[in-house]
Amino acid sequence: MRATTRFRQLLAEPGIITAPGAYDCLTAAIIERTGFPAVYMTGAGTSVARIGYPDLALATATEMLANAAAIASTVEVPVIADADTGYGGTMNVRRTIREYERTGVAAVHIEDQQFPKRCGHLEDKRVVSIDEMVQKIHAAVDARTDDDFTIIVRTDALAVTGWADTMRRCDAFTAAGADALFVEALGSAEEAAEIVARTSVPLLYNFVETGKSPLLNVAELERLGFKMVIFPGSAFMSVAHTVARVMAELKATGTTEHLVGEMTPLTEAFELMGLSQMLERDAGYAVADADGSENAADERRFREKENKAMAIYETRIKPSLTEADLGKLLIINTETGEHELFHDEYEGRMRWFDFKRGDPVHMIRIGYRAVDYWGPRPPDEPKL
């Protein structure tokens, strides 16, 4: 099913769509893995993380499209992308919609700020006239080749021309063909409720932790009648805080050893991006070596060792385990049956590195079925 069609289904189904903001492929993968139904490609995060500028319209359409394409290719869930002002006049908007469709995103939002625009939660914004924005919306609707591609229209008028003009814009933008509306920088829960009561299309709420709008819980936003909520800054603001702290610790102590427990293990980070699936696919393309053997033989030897280890685990080790052992690392010698159990993640991984390629040892994480430590973990609950 196309991402655009899936997103339309989400819009039609009961419940609010929560879409945390991703600024790169890693954050998008984490969002999807956590179980959210959609990902939001944040323009602010793209500007900060990819090109090193604040959100002041300095990211070009080319740079935004490249990030949108990378993120959409990383996840299976629909992606909502920031398309700023459409990057020019009506003809620019037409091209913008066509290009975003090609990236694989399911929806975009375009806004009524004058160029150069700025973050919706900064001061001194300016907006174009209603008539100009209506023509941009007509151009966007006419340009799409996939009727399921969702066009969300954002207005920044509330902080510029006030409530009455914002209402006029919502009415005009809906009549022009907007599939959904995004009123930026709502100032209170009362304003949020009023905008829901006054509009007839799905509404998007922008949850910015240090912005101008109240931090209304997702459940409260759903009760008020919002259909979508995005969290554009949660990831990149958290990363900025965490990395700054880690770098300060490294500068002060000369090591990050005491922080290893707060880090995602290297192989798990790779797994987020599909390590095991890629290695498995690569093994399927194995070719004969000069001596006539095949690279796939290594895979067969690995599976044979794994089967021996799991037989030892099931018969000799598993019966003595308790719930407290779930998730711990276990190294099994497949020749002697001896094993080592590690309650400390770092200690277990360091012990594993003591062995050489070809040693008769196998590592598993207890409770995740017959799955090697370096392989993917099943989505279901672990069982001893």
N, C-alpha and C positions, 0 to 999 in steps of 0.2 A: 504494500500500500504506500502511495506517495505521502511524503511528510505533510504536504499541503492538505490532503484529504483527511489524514489523521487529525490534524489540528482543527479542521472544520468539525470533525466528530467531537473533539473535546469541547469546542464552543457550544455544541448542541446538547451535550450531556449535562446532567446535573453536577453541581459542585464547581468550586473555583479552581482555576489553573494557576499553580504556583510555579514561577519560572525564575530561579536564581540566576544571577548574572555571571557569565563566563567571559574572561578576556583572552583565553587561549584554549588550546586543545586539552591540556591537563585539567584545568578547572571545569571544562565542559564534561569530561569523562567522569570526574568525581561527582558532579551534579547528577548525571544520568545513573551512575552506580548507586547513589544514595536513594534513588527511587522517585525522583521528581518527574512529572509528565512532560516537561518542556524545559528548554534552556533559553536564556535571554543573552544575546551577544551585546554586551554593554559598549556603547560608544565611548563613554568616559574611560572605562578600563582599557579599551583598545588604544586610545590616545596615550594614556599614561604608560601602559606596559609595552606596547609595540613600537611606538615612535618617540616616547619620552617627552611628551608635552601635556600640559593641562588641557581640560576639555574646553577649548576655545576655537573650535572649527578648524584646527590645524591638521587633523587627519583627513587625507584626501579620499575621494570615492574609491580610488584604486586600492588604497590601503585598507579601507573598511571592507571592501568586497573580498579581498584576499583573506582577511581574518574570518569573515562569514563563511567562505568556502571551506577553509580549514576546519572550523568548528563543526559545520554541517556534515563534513565527511567523517568526523570522528564519532559522532553519536547517532543513534537510531531514533531518538525522540525528536519531535519538531523543534525547530529553532526560530525564535523571534529575533529579528535583527534591527538595530538602530540604523536608520538611513538619513538621519539629520534633517536638513531642509530639502533633500532631494538633489542637492548640489547644483542649483541654478534655477533657470526658468522652466517653462512647461516642457520644452524639448529635452532638457536635462533630466527632468523627472521621468519622462517616458523611458529614456535610456537607463536610468537608475533602476526602475522597476524591472525592466528586461534583464539587466545584469544580475540583480539580486535573485530573480527567478532561477537563473543559471547556476547560482551557487548551491542551490538545494535547500535554502531556508524556506520555512513555511509561511512566514509573515514578516512584514516590516512596519515600522512607524515612521511617518514623515511629519514635520512640524511647521508651524506658521511663524517661526522667528525670521527676522531679517538676517541676511548674511553680512558679516560673519556672526554666527550664532554663538551661544555659550551655554554652559551647563544650566539646566533649568532651575537649579537651586542657588544660582549666583544672582547678584543684583545687576541692574541696568540692562535688562533685556529689551529688545525691540521686536515688534511683530509687524508682519505685512498686513495689508488690508484684507478684509473678508473676501472681496471679489477676486483678488489675486490668488488667495489660497484655494478658493473654490475651483479656479481654473487648473491649478496644480493637481487637485484631487481628480478632476475630470481626466486630465492627462494620465494620471497613475492608473485609474480604472480602465481606461481605453488601452493602455499599454500591455496589461497582463495577458499572457497567453493561456494561463491555467486559471480557470474560474474559481478554483479552490484557494488560490494564493490570496492571503488575507492582508488587506490594507488598513492599518490602524492610523488614525489621524490624531496628532497631538496638538493641543493649543497651549501656548504659554501666556495667553492674554490676561489671566487672572491677576498676575503680579504687575501687569503693565497698564491695561485699560479697564480693569475691574470686572465685577461679577456680571453686570448686565450685558456687557459686550461679549463675555465668555459664553453666556447662554445663547446669544445670537449666533456666535460662531458654531456652537454645538449643533444648533438647528440647521444652519447652512451647510455644514460639513456632512451631516447625515444625509441631507437632501441631495448633496453632490455625489454620494455613493460610498462614503466611508463605511467599512464593515464594522469598525469599532472605534471608540473614542478614548483619548488619553488626556485628561485635564491635569496639567502639571502644576505642582506646588500648591495643592489644596491645603488650606490653613487650619482646618479643624474637622472633627468628626461630623459636626453639623453641616459643614459645606459638603463633605463627602456624601452624606445622606441626601442632601438637596440635589446634588448633581445626578444621583441615581434616579431620583424621583422625576427629574426634568428631561431625561434622555430615553431614547427607545432602542438603542443599539448596545451591545456589550461594552462594558467599561473596564479600563485598565487602571490600576493603582500603582503608583511608584513609591516603594518603601525605601527611603534613603535614611540610613541610621543617623546621620548628622545634618540632615537637610531641614527644609521648612515645614514638611507635612508631619502630622501626628503619626506615631509608630503604632498603627492599629494592627492587632493580631490578625492572622489569616482568617481565623474563624469569624472574627468580628467583621472583617471586610466582606466575607461571604454572606453574613447575616444582613449587612447593609445592601447587598445586591451587586457587588462588583464581581465580574467574571474572571478577571486576570489580575495577578499581582506580580510585579517584578522586584528583584532585590539586586540592583545593578552594582552596588559598591561593596556588598558583603565580603566577597572573595578578595578583591584587590586591596581593600582597606585592611583586612585581616592579615593578608600576606605582608603588606608593608610593615605592619606592627610586629609580626612574628620574626621576619627576616632581620629587622632592625635590632630586635632583642638578641637573636642568635649571633649576629655580627658583633654586638657589644660584648657578649660573653666570650666570643672567640678572641676579640682584641684584648680583653682584660685577663683571660686565663691561658691563652695559647692553645686551647683545645675545645672540642665540642663533645668530648667523650661523655660528659655528665648529662648531655642533652639527647643522647641516642634514643632513649626511651620515648621521647616526644617526636621522633622522626619516623616517617614511613620507610620501612626497609627498602633497599634499592630494588630488589626483584619484585616487590609488591607494587612499587611505582611503575616498573616496566609492565607489570601485569595489567595495570589500568589502561595501558595503551595497546594491549593485545599480544604480549610477548609469546605466550604458549601457543596461541592460534597461529601466529606467524611462523614459529619454529616448526609446528606440525605441518603447515602448508609447504614450508621450505623442504622438509624431509620428503615430501611427495614428489619433489622435482630432483631427487638425488640421482647422480650419474655414476657410472662405473669409474673407479680409480684405475691407475695404471696397472695395478696387479690383478685387476678383474673384480676386486671386492666392491661393495657398494656402501656409500655413506649411510644408507638406511640400516646397515648392519649394526651401527652404533645404537640406533634406536631400539632394535630388537634386543640387543644385549641389556640395554637399560631396563626394558620391560621385563625381561627374565629376572633380573636382579630385584626389581620391584615386586614381582610375584612371590619370590622367595621371602622377601622382607615382610610382606603382608601375611604370609602363612605363619611366620614366626610371631608376628604381632597378634594375630587372631587366637593362636593356641597357647602362647606362653605369657604374653604381656597384658593383653586386653582384660582378662578376668580379674586382674588385681588393680585395675585403674578405678578412680573415683571421679565424680563430677568436677572436683578441683583440678583434675589433670587436663580438662578440655583446653585445647589451644596451645598446649606446651609442645616443645620440639623433642623428637625422639630419633636417635641415631641407632640403627640396627646393623650389626655385622651379620651378613647373610651366610657366612661360612660357619661361624661359631655359635650364633644365636645370642651372643652378648649384646647388651644395649645400654645406652646412656640417655637419661631423661633430663631435660634442661627446663627449669622454670623461668630462667632469664633468657629473653630473646637474644640479646647481644652475645651472651656467653655461648649459646647454642650455635649461633652463626660463626663465631670465631673458632669453635671446636671443629665445625664442618670444614673450614678452610685448612685444617691440619692434614686432611686426607688428600691423596693424589688421585688423579684420573685413573680409573681402573680398579681402585681399592674396592673390596666387597662390602661396601657400606651403603646404606640408603637412609634418607631422612624423610620423616613425615611430620605433619602437625596433627596431634591427637584429636580425634573426633571428626575429621573431615574425610571420612570413608577411606578408600584405598587411593589416596591422591598424594603424589609426591609433593614435598614442600615447595619445590620450584614451579609446580604446575598450578592450574586454575583451581579455585575453591568452588564447590557447588553452591548454588543460591539457597538451598534448603538449610534448615537448622542442623547443626552438627549432632552426631550421635556417637556415643562410645561404641 
